[in-house]
């Protein structure tokens, strides 16, 4: 009997312990089962753009949300290790988060992610090791090299306010000197140099980020060629033709205007046919009778002529 009683006591004790270890966690979690935590956290950083990614949590027929938090050196040392929700990804439904705006200093940052489904939450998954933005990958900038007349112009890719550009340019010839210009504005054309006719000029550029003290490699050189100086010859020919036209047209116009003014102010009077004299107005033949053999030629004045 004692043996049976001892066995029953052991069974009851084991049952109580089992109930304790299975029911108490559920009571502490308010009856909510834990979700699987996101796995495989990693961060991709290129040209000071930081993207945190992780493997998605799969629940059949459910949409999982994620919460992202970060902790910088200041929060860790001076604010009792508090975590700050990400400005863009709390919450988010995609397994990635752009934390560029959250990473504002060149110090190690801790990042963590957890899954959320209704009232259920998973454990936090923490990025290992902490991320520092000085590990970002800097690539050569995109650029467009053009010529505006005889001006060498470059337009650089807009990568953000933290970027400066070192632009190297030179005339392609043996022993040419390379010039370097620092450009702090991007996305707008920048004049580099006035080019000489029939010459080839080349340009290359690299990025520089003062906040992390690093620069990228140089881009591939792009070259442009200036055409021969044919424009002044064409202008000279056009000017010569214009000058010759002026020499012909202006005197002709003045002569024509003079004639118009002359005939407008002093018109020509046309005499009637009866007043026209076929012979000289100074000589008339005067005869005393029709059948005379000799005629006397008399010279009359104009007044006498009209009087007769």
C-alpha positions in Angstrom: 0.0 0.0 0.0 2.8 2.3 0.9 4.5 1.6 -2.4 1.3 2.4 -4.3 0.9 5.6 -2.4 4.4 6.6 -3.1 3.9 5.9 -6.8 0.7 8.0 -6.9 2.5 10.9 -5.1 5.3 10.8 -7.7 2.8 10.8 -10.5 0.9 13.7 -9.1 4.1 15.7 -8.5 5.2 15.1 -12.1 1.7 16.2 -13.3 1.9 19.3 -11.3 5.3 20.2 -12.6 4.2 19.5 -16.2 1.2 21.8 -15.7 3.5 24.4 -14.1 6.0 24.5 -17.0 3.3 24.4 -19.7 0.6 26.7 -18.4 2.6 29.4 -16.6 4.4 30.7 -19.8 1.0 30.9 -21.5 -0.4 32.9 -18.6 2.6 35.2 -18.6 2.2 35.8 -22.4 -1.5 36.5 -21.9 -2.4 33.4 -23.9 -0.5 34.5 -27.0 1.9 32.1 -28.7 5.2 33.5 -30.0 5.8 34.0 -33.7 9.0 32.8 -35.3 11.6 35.6 -35.2 13.0 37.0 -38.5 16.3 35.4 -39.6 19.3 36.2 -41.7 19.6 39.9 -41.0 22.0 41.8 -43.2 22.6 45.3 -44.4 23.5 46.5 -47.9 25.1 50.0 -48.0 26.0 51.8 -51.3 26.8 55.5 -51.7 25.5 56.2 -48.1 22.2 54.5 -48.8 21.6 51.8 -46.1 19.1 49.0 -46.6 18.4 46.4 -43.9 17.0 43.1 -45.1 15.9 39.8 -43.5 14.2 36.5 -44.4 10.4 36.8 -44.3 8.3 35.0 -41.7 5.8 32.7 -43.4 2.3 32.1 -41.9 -0.2 30.5 -44.2 -3.0 33.0 -45.2 -1.7 35.7 -42.9 0.0 39.1 -43.5 3.0 39.5 -41.3 4.1 43.0 -40.2 7.6 43.8 -39.0 8.9 46.4 -36.5 12.5 47.8 -36.9 14.4 49.6 -34.1 17.9 51.0 -33.9 20.3 52.0 -31.1 23.3 54.3 -31.7 26.3 55.0 -29.5 24.5 57.9 -27.8 21.4 55.8 -27.0 23.6 53.0 -25.7 25.9 55.1 -23.5 23.8 58.0 -22.3 20.1 57.0 -22.6 20.0 53.7 -20.7 20.2 51.5 -23.8 16.9 52.6 -25.2 15.8 51.5 -28.7 14.2 53.9 -31.2 11.7 52.8 -33.8 12.8 53.4 -37.4 11.2 56.5 -39.0 10.3 54.5 -42.1 9.6 50.9 -41.1 7.6 50.7 -37.9 5.6 48.9 -39.0 6.2 47.5 -42.5 5.0 44.5 -44.4 8.0 44.0 -46.6 11.2 42.2 -45.4 13.4 45.2 -45.8 13.9 48.7 -44.4 15.7 51.8 -45.6 17.5 53.0 -42.4 19.5 55.8 -44.2 17.7 58.6 -42.3 18.2 56.8 -39.0 22.0 56.4 -39.4 23.2 59.9 -38.8 26.6 59.5 -37.3 29.8 57.5 -38.1 29.5 55.2 -35.1 28.4 51.6 -34.6 24.6 51.1 -34.7 22.6 48.1 -33.4 19.6 47.2 -35.4 16.9 44.7 -34.5 13.7 43.3 -36.2 10.6 41.4 -34.9 7.5 40.0 -36.5 4.0 41.1 -35.6 0.7 39.3 -36.3 -2.3 40.9 -34.6 -1.5 40.8 -30.9 1.2 38.2 -31.4 4.9 39.3 -31.5 8.1 37.4 -32.1 11.4 37.7 -30.3 13.8 40.3 -31.5 16.5 39.4 -34.0 19.6 41.6 -33.7 22.0 42.4 -36.6 25.5 41.0 -35.9 27.9 42.7 -36.0 26.7 46.3 -35.4 26.7 48.5 -38.6 28.9 51.6 -39.2 28.3 53.7 -42.2 32.0 54.1 -42.9 31.8 50.6 -44.5 29.5 51.9 -47.3 30.6 51.1 -50.8 31.3 54.2 -52.9 31.0 53.9 -56.7 32.2 56.3 -59.4 29.6 58.9 -60.2 27.6 58.9 -63.4 28.4 61.9 -65.6 27.6 63.5 -68.9 30.3 65.4 -70.8 29.2 67.8 -73.5 30.4 70.9 -75.3 28.6 74.2 -75.5 30.3 76.0 -78.4 33.9 76.1 -77.3 33.0 75.4 -73.6 33.7 72.1 -71.9 30.7 71.2 -69.7 30.1 68.3 -67.3 26.9 67.2 -65.5 27.3 64.8 -62.5 24.9 62.3 -61.0 23.0 63.6 -58.0 23.9 61.4 -55.1 22.8 63.6 -52.2 24.1 66.5 -50.1 26.9 64.6 -48.4 28.8 64.1 -51.7 31.5 66.2 -53.3 33.1 65.4 -56.6 36.7 65.6 -57.8 36.6 66.2 -61.6 39.9 65.8 -63.6 40.1 67.1 -67.2 42.9 67.5 -69.7 43.6 68.1 -73.4 44.4 64.7 -75.0 47.9 65.2 -76.3 51.4 64.0 -75.4 52.6 65.5 -72.1 49.2 67.2 -71.3 48.7 68.5 -67.8 45.7 67.2 -65.8 43.6 69.8 -64.1 41.4 69.0 -61.0 38.3 70.9 -60.0 36.2 70.3 -56.9 32.4 70.3 -57.6 30.0 70.6 -54.7 26.8 70.8 -56.7 25.3 67.9 -58.7 22.6 67.5 -61.3 23.5 70.9 -62.9 25.9 71.6 -65.8 29.3 72.9 -64.7 31.8 74.7 -66.9 35.3 73.3 -66.8 37.4 75.1 -69.5 37.3 77.0 -72.8 38.5 74.6 -75.5 40.7 75.2 -78.6 39.5 74.4 -82.1 40.2 70.8 -83.4 41.3 69.6 -80.0 40.1 66.6 -77.9 39.4 67.0 -74.2 38.8 64.2 -71.7 37.0 64.2 -68.3 36.8 61.7 -65.4 35.4 62.1 -61.9 35.3 60.5 -58.4 33.1 61.0 -55.4 34.2 62.1 -51.9 32.3 61.9 -48.7 33.7 64.2 -46.0 31.6 62.6 -43.2 33.5 59.3 -43.5 36.7 60.6 -45.1 36.6 58.2 -48.1 36.4 58.6 -51.8 35.5 56.3 -54.7 37.6 55.2 -57.7 37.6 57.4 -60.8 35.1 56.8 -63.5 36.0 55.9 -67.0 37.2 58.9 -69.0 34.8 60.5 -71.5 36.2 62.6 -74.4 34.7 65.2 -76.7 36.2 66.9 -79.8 35.9 70.5 -80.9 35.3 71.0 -84.6 37.4 73.3 -86.8 36.7 77.0 -86.5 34.4 77.4 -89.6 32.0 79.8 -88.0 34.1 83.0 -88.4 34.7 82.2 -92.1 30.9 81.9 -92.7 30.3 85.1 -90.8 32.9 86.9 -92.9 31.3 85.7 -96.1 27.9 86.7 -94.9 29.1 90.1 -94.0 30.8 90.6 -97.4 27.6 89.7 -99.3 25.6 92.0 -97.0 28.0 94.9 -97.6 27.8 94.4 -101.4 24.0 94.4 -101.2 24.1 97.6 -99.2 26.3 99.3 -101.8 23.9 98.4 -104.6 20.5 98.8 -102.8 21.1 102.0 -100.9 22.2 104.2 -104.0 19.4 102.7 -106.1 16.9 103.5 -103.4 18.2 107.1 -103.0 17.9 107.6 -106.8 14.4 106.2 -106.9 13.2 108.3 -104.0 14.7 111.4 -105.7 12.8 110.8 -108.9 9.6 110.3 -107.0 10.1 113.5 -105.1 11.0 115.4 -108.3 8.0 114.3 -110.3 5.7 114.8 -107.3 6.8 118.4 -106.6 7.6 119.5 -110.2 5.4 117.6 -112.6 6.1 117.8 -116.4 3.6 120.0 -118.4 2.6 118.5 -121.8 1.6 121.1 -124.5 -1.4 120.5 -126.7 -0.6 119.5 -130.3 -1.8 122.9 -131.6 1.0 124.6 -129.7 3.7 122.3 -130.8 6.2 123.8 -133.4 8.0 121.3 -135.6 10.6 123.8 -136.7 12.8 125.9 -134.5 10.7 128.3 -132.4 13.1 131.1 -133.3 12.5 130.8 -137.1 9.3 131.2 -139.0 8.7 131.8 -142.6 6.6 134.8 -143.4 5.1 135.2 -146.9 3.1 138.2 -148.3 1.2 136.2 -150.8 0.8 132.6 -151.9 2.6 132.7 -155.1 5.8 134.5 -154.4 9.1 133.3 -155.6 11.1 134.7 -152.8 10.3 134.6 -149.1 11.8 136.7 -146.4 13.0 134.8 -143.4 12.4 136.6 -140.3 13.6 135.8 -136.8 11.0 136.2 -134.2 11.1 136.1 -130.5 9.1 133.7 -128.5 6.7 136.5 -127.3 6.1 137.6 -130.9 5.6 134.0 -132.0 2.7 133.5 -129.5 1.3 136.9 -130.2 0.9 136.1 -133.9 
